[in-house]
């Protein structure tokens, strides 16, 4: 069976659960026009007066989400 879980997902999950990092935040956003929330990594700027980099890692559940497995069976 194939999977949608990629190595970068595993790395992000391990970073979130390890307790070794403290640069994660909840980020209010929109997903396909629906209000949503994302878990993001926040990286400070490399230069003074630079911009913070906000990298989305995972998007939270929305009211309209339909979660299915690879066979189309709802969770």
Secondary structure, DSSP 8 states (H G I E B T S, - for coil): ---S--HHHHHHHHHHHHS----EEEEEEEETTEEEEEEEEEE--SSTT---EEEEEEE---TT---B-TT--B-
